[in-house]
Amino acid sequence: MSWIGLMLLLLLMFAYGVYRMLPVRGVPAIHVEELRQLLRNRPRSVQFVDVREPGEFRQGHIEGFRNIPLSQLRHRLDELDRDKPVVVMCQSGMRSAQAARLLVKHGFSDVRHLPGGILAWNTRRGTGR
């Protein structure tokens, strides 16, 4: 591979990485303090989804969140109500951003995600669970 080809490939990989870290267009974030308040009120209309893999979820999760791994989300959309708000979270915010994009693409209109994921939650609250 030529130097130009290699540089182009590296540039594309970098651009893709930056794209994945950008805020999710059209999907508002929910920050730790807002989420804590929402969980205190426990509205039945809000669906809380943790998109980490089951092993990660078992190691610690936020009470009230159900586990639907990002790898399965596309095939399990029927488990969620498109007419109710959805809050998605993961380990660091990367997978929840992908999940939010997927949900919006499939007709969910009220989707929010937790930037920083459970890492931000644990930093602000002590321990998850």
N, CA, C and O atoms as CSV, one atom per row, in Angstrom:
chain,resi,resn,atom,element,x,y,z
A,1,MET,N,N,0.842,-1.167,0.000
A,1,MET,CA,C,0.000,0.000,0.000
A,1,MET,C,C,0.891,1.234,0.000
A,1,MET,O,O,1.901,1.281,0.702
A,2,SER,N,N,0.518,2.212,-0.776
A,2,SER,CA,C,1.317,3.431,-0.863
A,2,SER,C,C,1.110,4.292,0.380
A,2,SER,O,O,0.167,4.093,1.145
A,3,TRP,N,N,2.016,5.252,0.562
A,3,TRP,CA,C,1.907,6.168,1.695
A,3,TRP,C,C,0.611,6.971,1.624
A,3,TRP,O,O,-0.028,7.219,2.646
A,4,ILE,N,N,0.236,7.364,0.444
A,4,ILE,CA,C,-0.999,8.145,0.272
A,4,ILE,C,C,-2.207,7.299,0.674
A,4,ILE,O,O,-3.102,7.780,1.369
A,5,GLY,N,N,-2.229,6.062,0.246
A,5,GLY,CA,C,-3.332,5.163,0.605
A,5,GLY,C,C,-3.394,4.925,2.101
A,5,GLY,O,O,-4.472,4.922,2.695
A,6,LEU,N,N,-2.233,4.726,2.706
A,6,LEU,CA,C,-2.167,4.506,4.144
A,6,LEU,C,C,-2.642,5.744,4.905
A,6,LEU,O,O,-3.396,5.626,5.870
A,7,MET,N,N,-2.210,6.911,4.481
A,7,MET,CA,C,-2.637,8.154,5.129
A,7,MET,C,C,-4.147,8.360,4.970
A,7,MET,O,O,-4.811,8.797,5.911
A,8,LEU,N,N,-4.681,8.056,3.818
A,8,LEU,CA,C,-6.113,8.180,3.583
A,8,LEU,C,C,-6.889,7.231,4.490
A,8,LEU,O,O,-7.906,7.612,5.070
A,9,LEU,N,N,-6.415,6.020,4.610
A,9,LEU,CA,C,-7.054,5.040,5.485
A,9,LEU,C,C,-7.027,5.516,6.939
A,9,LEU,O,O,-8.041,5.438,7.632
A,10,LEU,N,N,-5.890,6.003,7.398
A,10,LEU,CA,C,-5.782,6.512,8.762
A,10,LEU,C,C,-6.697,7.717,8.992
A,10,LEU,O,O,-7.307,7.844,10.054
A,11,LEU,N,N,-6.788,8.587,8.010
A,11,LEU,CA,C,-7.664,9.752,8.101
A,11,LEU,C,C,-9.126,9.325,8.198
A,11,LEU,O,O,-9.883,9.885,8.990
A,12,LEU,N,N,-9.521,8.355,7.411
A,12,LEU,CA,C,-10.898,7.850,7.460
A,12,LEU,C,C,-11.203,7.198,8.810
A,12,LEU,O,O,-12.281,7.393,9.370
A,13,MET,N,N,-10.253,6.427,9.323
A,13,MET,CA,C,-10.456,5.786,10.626
A,13,MET,C,C,-10.583,6.840,11.722
A,13,MET,O,O,-11.420,6.702,12.615
A,14,PHE,N,N,-9.770,7.883,11.667
A,14,PHE,CA,C,-9.832,8.960,12.636
A,14,PHE,C,C,-11.172,9.690,12.548
A,14,PHE,O,O,-11.799,9.965,13.571
A,15,ALA,N,N,-11.609,10.002,11.336
A,15,ALA,CA,C,-12.883,10.705,11.133
A,15,ALA,C,C,-14.044,9.882,11.661
A,15,ALA,O,O,-14.964,10.429,12.270
A,16,TYR,N,N,-14.014,8.575,11.437
A,16,TYR,CA,C,-15.080,7.702,11.934
A,16,TYR,C,C,-15.090,7.691,13.461
A,16,TYR,O,O,-16.159,7.727,14.071
A,17,GLY,N,N,-13.926,7.643,14.079
A,17,GLY,CA,C,-13.838,7.679,15.541
A,17,GLY,C,C,-14.380,8.978,16.108
A,17,GLY,O,O,-15.083,8.970,17.119
A,18,VAL,N,N,-14.059,10.091,15.467
A,18,VAL,CA,C,-14.566,11.390,15.906
A,18,VAL,C,C,-16.082,11.433,15.738
A,18,VAL,O,O,-16.785,11.920,16.623
A,19,TYR,N,N,-16.593,10.933,14.620
A,19,TYR,CA,C,-18.042,10.907,14.355
A,19,TYR,C,C,-18.778,10.154,15.452
A,19,TYR,O,O,-19.838,10.588,15.903
A,20,ARG,N,N,-18.220,9.023,15.884
A,20,ARG,CA,C,-18.886,8.212,16.909
A,20,ARG,C,C,-18.913,8.896,18.267
A,20,ARG,O,O,-19.741,8.552,19.111
A,21,MET,N,N,-18.020,9.862,18.497
A,21,MET,CA,C,-17.981,10.555,19.776
A,21,MET,C,C,-18.798,11.841,19.776
A,21,MET,O,O,-18.993,12.449,20.828
A,22,LEU,N,N,-19.274,12.261,18.616
A,22,LEU,CA,C,-20.063,13.488,18.550
A,22,LEU,C,C,-21.406,13.292,19.244
A,22,LEU,O,O,-21.895,12.166,19.342
A,23,PRO,N,N,-22.003,14.378,19.725
A,23,PRO,CA,C,-23.339,14.260,20.298
A,23,PRO,C,C,-24.291,13.671,19.255
A,23,PRO,O,O,-24.139,13.895,18.054
A,24,VAL,N,N,-25.267,12.921,19.739
A,24,VAL,CA,C,-26.215,12.284,18.836
A,24,VAL,C,C,-27.187,13.342,18.346
A,24,VAL,O,O,-27.921,13.936,19.135
A,25,ARG,N,N,-27.186,13.572,17.047
A,25,ARG,CA,C,-28.041,14.593,16.458
A,25,ARG,C,C,-29.508,14.260,16.704
A,25,ARG,O,O,-29.969,13.163,16.388
A,26,GLY,N,N,-30.231,15.215,17.267
A,26,GLY,CA,C,-31.650,15.029,17.509
A,26,GLY,C,C,-31.970,14.213,18.752
A,26,GLY,O,O,-33.140,13.966,19.043
A,27,VAL,N,N,-30.953,13.792,19.487
A,27,VAL,CA,C,-31.178,13.006,20.700
A,27,VAL,C,C,-30.575,13.769,21.876
A,27,VAL,O,O,-29.355,13.862,22.004
A,28,PRO,N,N,-31.434,14.311,22.729
A,28,PRO,CA,C,-30.884,15.050,23.867
A,28,PRO,C,C,-30.217,14.127,24.874
A,28,PRO,O,O,-30.578,12.958,25.014
A,29,ALA,N,N,-29.252,14.674,25.557
A,29,ALA,CA,C,-28.574,13.929,26.618
A,29,ALA,C,C,-29.366,14.079,27.903
A,29,ALA,O,O,-30.085,15.060,28.098
A,30,ILE,N,N,-29.225,13.097,28.772
A,30,ILE,CA,C,-29.727,13.222,30.130
A,30,ILE,C,C,-28.498,13.117,31.026
A,30,ILE,O,O,-27.724,12.166,30.920
A,31,HIS,N,N,-28.328,14.075,31.886
A,31,HIS,CA,C,-27.138,14.078,32.725
A,31,HIS,C,C,-27.431,13.383,34.046
A,31,HIS,O,O,-28.591,13.176,34.401
A,32,VAL,N,N,-26.394,13.029,34.762
A,32,VAL,CA,C,-26.517,12.219,35.971
A,32,VAL,C,C,-27.535,12.804,36.946
A,32,VAL,O,O,-28.381,12.074,37.464
A,33,GLU,N,N,-27.467,14.089,37.198
A,33,GLU,CA,C,-28.393,14.705,38.160
A,33,GLU,C,C,-29.837,14.600,37.680
A,33,GLU,O,O,-30.736,14.319,38.473
A,34,GLU,N,N,-30.065,14.824,36.386
A,34,GLU,CA,C,-31.417,14.700,35.832
A,34,GLU,C,C,-31.914,13.261,35.941
A,34,GLU,O,O,-33.067,13.017,36.299
A,35,LEU,N,N,-31.037,12.320,35.631
A,35,LEU,CA,C,-31.403,10.906,35.702
A,35,LEU,C,C,-31.727,10.507,37.138
A,35,LEU,O,O,-32.692,9.783,37.384
A,36,ARG,N,N,-30.934,10.971,38.067
A,36,ARG,CA,C,-31.195,10.662,39.478
A,36,ARG,C,C,-32.593,11.160,39.868
A,36,ARG,O,O,-33.346,10.437,40.520
A,37,GLN,N,N,-32.936,12.377,39.476
A,37,GLN,CA,C,-34.247,12.956,39.759
A,37,GLN,C,C,-35.353,12.132,39.104
A,37,GLN,O,O,-36.374,11.851,39.731
A,38,LEU,N,N,-35.152,11.752,37.862
A,38,LEU,CA,C,-36.145,10.961,37.129
A,38,LEU,C,C,-36.355,9.605,37.791
A,38,LEU,O,O,-37.491,9.150,37.925
A,39,LEU,N,N,-35.279,8.963,38.201
A,39,LEU,CA,C,-35.389,7.659,38.855
A,39,LEU,C,C,-36.070,7.761,40.223
A,39,LEU,O,O,-36.758,6.832,40.646
A,40,ARG,N,N,-35.878,8.887,40.911
A,40,ARG,CA,C,-36.560,9.096,42.196
A,40,ARG,C,C,-38.075,9.113,42.004
A,40,ARG,O,O,-38.822,8.562,42.812
A,41,ASN,N,N,-38.512,9.753,40.927
A,41,ASN,CA,C,-39.949,9.881,40.650
A,41,ASN,C,C,-40.535,8.605,40.066
A,41,ASN,O,O,-41.744,8.384,40.143
A,42,ARG,N,N,-39.680,7.756,39.476
A,42,ARG,CA,C,-40.075,6.457,38.896
A,42,ARG,C,C,-41.331,6.511,38.017
A,42,ARG,O,O,-42.280,5.762,38.251
A,43,PRO,N,N,-41.343,7.377,37.022
A,43,PRO,CA,C,-42.528,7.394,36.157
A,43,PRO,C,C,-42.628,6.087,35.364
A,43,PRO,O,O,-41.649,5.647,34.760
A,44,ARG,N,N,-43.784,5.485,35.367
A,44,ARG,CA,C,-43.972,4.212,34.659
A,44,ARG,C,C,-43.915,4.391,33.149
A,44,ARG,O,O,-43.732,3.430,32.402
A,45,SER,N,N,-44.074,5.624,32.716
A,45,SER,CA,C,-44.088,5.853,31.280
A,45,SER,C,C,-42.689,5.827,30.668
A,45,SER,O,O,-42.557,5.671,29.455
A,46,VAL,N,N,-41.633,5.978,31.489
A,46,VAL,CA,C,-40.261,6.021,30.961
A,46,VAL,C,C,-39.667,4.618,30.949
A,46,VAL,O,O,-39.792,3.863,31.913
A,47,GLN,N,N,-39.016,4.286,29.834
A,47,GLN,CA,C,-38.346,2.995,29.673
A,47,GLN,C,C,-36.842,3.225,29.827
A,47,GLN,O,O,-36.256,4.028,29.102
A,48,PHE,N,N,-36.222,2.522,30.768
A,48,PHE,CA,C,-34.799,2.663,31.033
A,48,PHE,C,C,-34.087,1.421,30.493
A,48,PHE,O,O,-34.387,0.299,30.900
A,49,VAL,N,N,-33.136,1.632,29.568
A,49,VAL,CA,C,-32.476,0.512,28.901
A,49,VAL,C,C,-30.961,0.648,29.008
A,49,VAL,O,O,-30.387,1.671,28.636
A,50,ASP,N,N,-30.332,-0.394,29.518
A,50,ASP,CA,C,-28.874,-0.490,29.609
A,50,ASP,C,C,-28.435,-1.380,28.448
A,50,ASP,O,O,-28.819,-2.548,28.387
A,51,VAL,N,N,-27.639,-0.843,27.531
A,51,VAL,CA,C,-27.290,-1.578,26.313
A,51,VAL,C,C,-25.947,-2.299,26.404
A,51,VAL,O,O,-25.404,-2.735,25.389
A,52,ARG,N,N,-25.405,-2.426,27.628
A,52,ARG,CA,C,-24.165,-3.189,27.796
A,52,ARG,C,C,-24.464,-4.681,27.690
A,52,ARG,O,O,-25.623,-5.094,27.735
A,53,GLU,N,N,-23.431,-5.469,27.552
A,53,GLU,CA,C,-23.581,-6.923,27.481
A,53,GLU,C,C,-23.967,-7.461,28.861
A,53,GLU,O,O,-23.671,-6.820,29.869
A,54,PRO,N,N,-24.622,-8.623,28.928
A,54,PRO,CA,C,-25.105,-9.165,30.204
A,54,PRO,C,C,-24.044,-9.274,31.297
A,54,PRO,O,O,-24.340,-9.002,32.460
A,55,GLY,N,N,-22.827,-9.661,30.955
A,55,GLY,CA,C,-21.767,-9.761,31.960
A,55,GLY,C,C,-21.449,-8.418,32.584
A,55,GLY,O,O,-21.228,-8.327,33.791
A,56,GLU,N,N,-21.425,-7.368,31.765
A,56,GLU,CA,C,-21.180,-6.016,32.280
A,56,GLU,C,C,-22.331,-5.583,33.189
A,56,GLU,O,O,-22.120,-4.993,34.248
A,57,PHE,N,N,-23.540,-5.888,32.752
A,57,PHE,CA,C,-24.738,-5.523,33.509
A,57,PHE,C,C,-24.730,-6.192,34.886
A,57,PHE,O,O,-25.054,-5.563,35.893
A,58,ARG,N,N,-24.356,-7.476,34.915
A,58,ARG,CA,C,-24.327,-8.211,36.183
A,58,ARG,C,C,-23.284,-7.650,37.147
A,58,ARG,O,O,-23.446,-7.750,38.363
A,59,GLN,N,N,-22.219,-7.064,36.613
A,59,GLN,CA,C,-21.164,-6.518,37.475
A,59,GLN,C,C,-21.602,-5.246,38.194
A,59,GLN,O,O,-20.951,-4.818,39.147
A,60,GLY,N,N,-22.675,-4.651,37.755
A,60,GLY,CA,C,-23.200,-3.446,38.387
A,60,GLY,C,C,-24.051,-2.673,37.404
A,60,GLY,O,O,-23.654,-2.454,36.260
A,61,HIS,N,N,-25.226,-2.262,37.854
A,61,HIS,CA,C,-26.126,-1.516,36.986
A,61,HIS,C,C,-26.943,-0.543,37.821
A,61,HIS,O,O,-26.948,-0.606,39.051
A,62,ILE,N,N,-27.616,0.336,37.149
A,62,ILE,CA,C,-28.467,1.315,37.803
A,62,ILE,C,C,-29.828,0.670,38.022
A,62,ILE,O,O,-30.450,0.168,37.086
A,63,GLU,N,N,-30.276,0.691,39.261
A,63,GLU,CA,C,-31.575,0.125,39.620
A,63,GLU,C,C,-32.668,0.746,38.746
A,63,GLU,O,O,-32.748,1.967,38.607
A,64,GLY,N,N,-33.496,-0.104,38.167
A,64,GLY,CA,C,-34.588,0.364,37.321
A,64,GLY,C,C,-34.317,0.212,35.829
A,64,GLY,O,O,-35.235,0.313,35.015
A,65,PHE,N,N,-33.057,-0.031,35.468
A,65,PHE,CA,C,-32.721,-0.224,34.059
A,65,PHE,C,C,-32.854,-1.698,33.703
A,65,PHE,O,O,-32.500,-2.566,34.501
A,66,ARG,N,N,-33.354,-1.979,32.526
A,66,ARG,CA,C,-33.389,-3.349,32.023
A,66,ARG,C,C,-32.276,-3.509,31.006
A,66,ARG,O,O,-31.863,-2.542,30.366
A,67,ASN,N,N,-31.803,-4.711,30.864
A,67,ASN,CA,C,-30.667,-4.986,29.992
A,67,ASN,C,C,-31.133,-5.506,28.637
A,67,ASN,O,O,-31.692,-6.598,28.529
A,68,ILE,N,N,-30.889,-4.695,27.604
A,68,ILE,CA,C,-31.055,-5.132,26.214
A,68,ILE,C,C,-29.748,-4.745,25.523
A,68,ILE,O,O,-29.574,-3.588,25.139
A,69,PRO,N,N,-28.831,-5.696,25.359
A,69,PRO,CA,C,-27.527,-5.372,24.770
A,69,PRO,C,C,-27.663,-4.741,23.380
A,69,PRO,O,O,-28.549,-5.101,22.605
A,70,LEU,N,N,-26.783,-3.809,23.085
A,70,LEU,CA,C,-26.791,-3.157,21.773
A,70,LEU,C,C,-26.746,-4.192,20.663
A,70,LEU,O,O,-27.376,-4.009,19.621
A,71,SER,N,N,-26.006,-5.280,20.873
A,71,SER,CA,C,-25.887,-6.324,19.854
A,71,SER,C,C,-27.221,-7.013,19.568
A,71,SER,O,O,-27.362,-7.665,18.534
A,72,GLN,N,N,-28.196,-6.883,20.457
A,72,GLN,CA,C,-29.509,-7.512,20.282
A,72,GLN,C,C,-30.633,-6.504,20.065
A,72,GLN,O,O,-31.753,-6.887,19.729
A,73,LEU,N,N,-30.346,-5.240,20.253
A,73,LEU,CA,C,-31.391,-4.216,20.263
A,73,LEU,C,C,-32.239,-4.205,18.997
A,73,LEU,O,O,-33.466,-4.141,19.076
A,74,ARG,N,N,-31.610,-4.265,17.850
A,74,ARG,CA,C,-32.341,-4.219,16.575
A,74,ARG,C,C,-33.396,-5.323,16.503
A,74,ARG,O,O,-34.474,-5.118,15.945
A,75,HIS,N,N,-33.089,-6.481,17.061
A,75,HIS,CA,C,-34.002,-7.623,16.999
A,75,HIS,C,C,-34.998,-7.649,18.154
A,75,HIS,O,O,-35.897,-8.489,18.182
A,76,ARG,N,N,-34.841,-6.735,19.104
A,76,ARG,CA,C,-35.717,-6.719,20.281
A,76,ARG,C,C,-36.487,-5.404,20.413
A,76,ARG,O,O,-36.982,-5.076,21.491
A,77,LEU,N,N,-36.584,-4.659,19.323
A,77,LEU,CA,C,-37.282,-3.378,19.358
A,77,LEU,C,C,-38.739,-3.531,19.776
A,77,LEU,O,O,-39.315,-2.617,20.366
A,78,ASP,N,N,-39.333,-4.675,19.476
A,78,ASP,CA,C,-40.740,-4.887,19.819
A,78,ASP,C,C,-40.961,-4.994,21.326
A,78,ASP,O,O,-42.107,-4.977,21.773
A,79,GLU,N,N,-39.906,-5.102,22.112
A,79,GLU,CA,C,-40.026,-5.137,23.574
A,79,GLU,C,C,-40.183,-3.740,24.158
A,79,GLU,O,O,-40.463,-3.582,25.346
A,80,LEU,N,N,-40.003,-2.728,23.312
A,80,LEU,CA,C,-40.109,-1.341,23.756
A,80,LEU,C,C,-41.299,-0.671,23.092
A,80,LEU,O,O,-41.665,-1.007,21.965
A,81,ASP,N,N,-41.898,0.275,23.793
A,81,ASP,CA,C,-43.049,1.011,23.289
A,81,ASP,C,C,-42.560,2.295,22.618
A,81,ASP,O,O,-41.950,3.146,23.265
A,82,ARG,N,N,-42.828,2.427,21.327
A,82,ARG,CA,C,-42.374,3.609,20.580
A,82,ARG,C,C,-43.025,4.897,21.059
A,82,ARG,O,O,-42.515,5.984,20.789
A,83,ASP,N,N,-44.138,4.789,21.760
A,83,ASP,CA,C,-44.863,5.969,22.215
A,83,ASP,C,C,-44.441,6.446,23.602
A,83,ASP,O,O,-44.939,7.464,24.082
A,84,LYS,N,N,-43.534,5.726,24.248
A,84,LYS,CA,C,-43.066,6.115,25.576
A,84,LYS,C,C,-41.614,6.568,25.506
A,84,LYS,O,O,-40.852,6.080,24.671
A,85,PRO,N,N,-41.228,7.492,26.372
A,85,PRO,CA,C,-39.827,7.942,26.395
A,85,PRO,C,C,-38.871,6.791,26.735
A,85,PRO,O,O,-39.209,5.883,27.493
A,86,VAL,N,N,-37.678,6.859,26.155
A,86,VAL,CA,C,-36.644,5.852,26.399
A,86,VAL,C,C,-35.364,6.566,26.838
A,86,VAL,O,O,-34.949,7.552,26.230
A,87,VAL,N,N,-34.754,6.055,27.893
A,87,VAL,CA,C,-33.436,6.527,28.336
A,87,VAL,C,C,-32.487,5.358,28.159
A,87,VAL,O,O,-32.720,4.282,28.711
A,88,VAL,N,N,-31.403,5.555,27.384
A,88,VAL,CA,C,-30.430,4.489,27.159
A,88,VAL,C,C,-29.089,4.867,27.777
A,88,VAL,O,O,-28.702,6.036,27.799
A,89,MET,N,N,-28.394,3.857,28.275
A,89,MET,CA,C,-27.065,4.078,28.839
A,89,MET,C,C,-26.206,2.851,28.603
A,89,MET,O,O,-26.714,1.773,28.296
A,90,CYS,N,N,-24.894,3.026,28.751
A,90,CYS,CA,C,-23.937,1.932,28.570
A,90,CYS,C,C,-22.773,2.162,29.531
A,90,CYS,O,O,-22.958,2.749,30.597
A,91,GLN,N,N,-21.601,1.715,29.170
A,91,GLN,CA,C,-20.422,1.880,30.029
A,91,GLN,C,C,-19.883,3.312,29.989
A,91,GLN,O,O,-19.632,3.918,31.031
A,92,SER,N,N,-19.706,3.848,28.774
A,92,SER,CA,C,-19.069,5.157,28.653
A,92,SER,C,C,-19.849,6.161,27.806
A,92,SER,O,O,-19.460,7.326,27.719
A,93,GLY,N,N,-20.924,5.734,27.194
A,93,GLY,CA,C,-21.715,6.629,26.359
A,93,GLY,C,C,-21.623,6.349,24.880
A,93,GLY,O,O,-22.437,6.853,24.107
A,94,MET,N,N,-20.652,5.557,24.467
A,94,MET,CA,C,-20.478,5.258,23.034
A,94,MET,C,C,-21.617,4.374,22.509
A,94,MET,O,O,-22.253,4.698,21.507
A,95,ARG,N,N,-21.862,3.264,23.193
A,95,ARG,CA,C,-22.912,2.344,22.734
A,95,ARG,C,C,-24.295,2.943,22.906
A,95,ARG,O,O,-25.184,2.688,22.093
A,96,SER,N,N,-24.492,3.738,23.955
A,96,SER,CA,C,-25.813,4.346,24.126
A,96,SER,C,C,-26.084,5.357,23.016
A,96,SER,O,O,-27.232,5.529,22.608
A,97,ALA,N,N,-25.045,6.027,22.523
A,97,ALA,CA,C,-25.224,6.939,21.385
A,97,ALA,C,C,-25.645,6.151,20.147
A,97,ALA,O,O,-26.523,6.590,19.404
A,98,GLN,N,N,-25.031,5.003,19.921
A,98,GLN,CA,C,-25.418,4.151,18.797
A,98,GLN,C,C,-26.839,3.649,18.983
A,98,GLN,O,O,-27.620,3.628,18.032
A,99,ALA,N,N,-27.183,3.245,20.200
A,99,ALA,CA,C,-28.528,2.753,20.491
A,99,ALA,C,C,-29.557,3.859,20.256
A,99,ALA,O,O,-30.624,3.608,19.697
A,100,ALA,N,N,-29.239,5.072,20.680
A,100,ALA,CA,C,-30.157,6.201,20.489
A,100,ALA,C,C,-30.402,6.449,19.004
A,100,ALA,O,O,-31.540,6.664,18.585
A,101,ARG,N,N,-29.330,6.418,18.208
A,101,ARG,CA,C,-29.488,6.587,16.754
A,101,ARG,C,C,-30.388,5.501,16.173
A,101,ARG,O,O,-31.262,5.779,15.352
A,102,LEU,N,N,-30.168,4.272,16.604
A,102,LEU,CA,C,-30.953,3.143,16.117
A,102,LEU,C,C,-32.432,3.311,16.480
A,102,LEU,O,O,-33.309,3.096,15.644
A,103,LEU,N,N,-32.698,3.691,17.718
A,103,LEU,CA,C,-34.087,3.860,18.157
A,103,LEU,C,C,-34.786,4.968,17.372
A,103,LEU,O,O,-35.921,4.794,16.929
A,104,VAL,N,N,-34.116,6.103,17.200
A,104,VAL,CA,C,-34.704,7.206,16.430
A,104,VAL,C,C,-34.970,6.760,14.995
A,104,VAL,O,O,-36.022,7.062,14.432
A,105,LYS,N,N,-34.031,6.051,14.414
A,105,LYS,CA,C,-34.177,5.549,13.044
A,105,LYS,C,C,-35.392,4.630,12.910
A,105,LYS,O,O,-36.007,4.554,11.847
A,106,HIS,N,N,-35.736,3.926,14.007
A,106,HIS,CA,C,-36.854,2.990,13.972
A,106,HIS,C,C,-38.136,3.555,14.582
A,106,HIS,O,O,-39.007,2.801,15.013
A,107,GLY,N,N,-38.247,4.868,14.617
A,107,GLY,CA,C,-39.512,5.493,14.966
A,107,GLY,C,C,-39.737,5.875,16.412
A,107,GLY,O,O,-40.848,6.266,16.769
A,108,PHE,N,N,-38.731,5.777,17.253
A,108,PHE,CA,C,-38.866,6.230,18.632
A,108,PHE,C,C,-38.602,7.736,18.637
A,108,PHE,O,O,-37.555,8.190,18.175
A,109,SER,N,N,-39.539,8.491,19.152
A,109,SER,CA,C,-39.403,9.949,19.044
A,109,SER,C,C,-38.833,10.601,20.295
A,109,SER,O,O,-38.261,11.688,20.208
A,110,ASP,N,N,-38.972,9.973,21.447
A,110,ASP,CA,C,-38.493,10.573,22.690
A,110,ASP,C,C,-37.403,9.692,23.283
A,110,ASP,O,O,-37.670,8.815,24.105
A,111,VAL,N,N,-36.161,9.943,22.847
A,111,VAL,CA,C,-35.011,9.133,23.262
A,111,VAL,C,C,-33.969,10.060,23.872
A,111,VAL,O,O,-33.683,11.129,23.332
A,112,ARG,N,N,-33.412,9.647,24.988
A,112,ARG,CA,C,-32.316,10.383,25.620
A,112,ARG,C,C,-31.229,9.379,25.984
A,112,ARG,O,O,-31.518,8.213,26.252
A,113,HIS,N,N,-29.992,9.829,25.991
A,113,HIS,CA,C,-28.903,8.932,26.384
A,113,HIS,C,C,-28.010,9.608,27.414
A,113,HIS,O,O,-27.943,10.833,27.518
A,114,LEU,N,N,-27.318,8.741,28.181
A,114,LEU,CA,C,-26.467,9.220,29.277
A,114,LEU,C,C,-25.020,9.301,28.813
A,114,LEU,O,O,-24.338,8.277,28.756
A,115,PRO,N,N,-24.529,10.507,28.476
A,115,PRO,CA,C,-23.116,10.637,28.110
A,115,PRO,C,C,-22.241,10.245,29.298
A,115,PRO,O,O,-22.500,10.644,30.433
A,116,GLY,N,N,-21.225,9.476,29.026
A,116,GLY,CA,C,-20.341,9.029,30.099
A,116,GLY,C,C,-20.798,7.730,30.729
A,116,GLY,O,O,-20.043,7.099,31.468
A,117,GLY,N,N,-22.033,7.321,30.443
A,117,GLY,CA,C,-22.559,6.040,30.892
A,117,GLY,C,C,-22.441,5.797,32.384
A,117,GLY,O,O,-22.465,6.724,33.193
A,118,ILE,N,N,-22.313,4.531,32.722
A,118,ILE,CA,C,-22.248,4.158,34.138
A,118,ILE,C,C,-20.971,4.675,34.795
A,118,ILE,O,O,-20.912,4.822,36.016
A,119,LEU,N,N,-19.956,4.948,33.990
A,119,LEU,CA,C,-18.733,5.538,34.550
A,119,LEU,C,C,-19.045,6.916,35.135
A,119,LEU,O,O,-18.589,7.242,36.231
A,120,ALA,N,N,-19.813,7.718,34.416
A,120,ALA,CA,C,-20.212,9.037,34.924
A,120,ALA,C,C,-21.137,8.880,36.123
A,120,ALA,O,O,-21.015,9.614,37.104
A,121,TRP,N,N,-22.060,7.928,36.048
A,121,TRP,CA,C,-22.981,7.667,37.160
A,121,TRP,C,C,-22.205,7.305,38.432
A,121,TRP,O,O,-22.463,7.854,39.504
A,122,ASN,N,N,-21.257,6.380,38.301
A,122,ASN,CA,C,-20.476,5.947,39.461
A,122,ASN,C,C,-19.601,7.067,40.006
A,122,ASN,O,O,-19.396,7.154,41.216
A,123,THR,N,N,-19.091,7.909,39.150
A,123,THR,CA,C,-18.256,9.026,39.573
A,123,THR,C,C,-19.074,10.014,40.389
A,123,THR,O,O,-18.593,10.561,41.382
A,124,ARG,N,N,-20.302,10.238,39.970
A,124,ARG,CA,C,-21.156,11.205,40.646
A,124,ARG,C,C,-21.909,10.645,41.837
A,124,ARG,O,O,-22.303,11.395,42.730
A,125,ARG,N,N,-22.116,9.317,41.863
A,125,ARG,CA,C,-22.988,8.733,42.889
A,125,ARG,C,C,-22.283,7.787,43.834
A,125,ARG,O,O,-22.904,7.311,44.785
A,126,GLY,N,N,-21.056,7.504,43.624
A,126,GLY,CA,C,-20.402,6.462,44.437
A,126,GLY,C,C,-20.383,5.188,43.643
A,126,GLY,O,O,-19.574,5.063,42.724
A,127,THR,N,N,-21.248,4.220,43.954
A,127,THR,CA,C,-21.305,2.989,43.184
A,127,THR,C,C,-22.638,2.900,42.471
A,127,THR,O,O,-23.625,3.480,42.924
A,128,GLY,N,N,-22.678,2.185,41.368
A,128,GLY,CA,C,-23.863,2.036,40.530
A,128,GLY,C,C,-24.992,1.299,41.179
A,128,GLY,O,O,-25.582,1.788,42.143
A,129,ARG,N,N,-25.285,0.212,40.709
A,129,ARG,CA,C,-26.346,-0.670,41.180
A,129,ARG,C,C,-27.572,-0.020,41.588
A,129,ARG,O,O,-28.519,-0.690,42.000
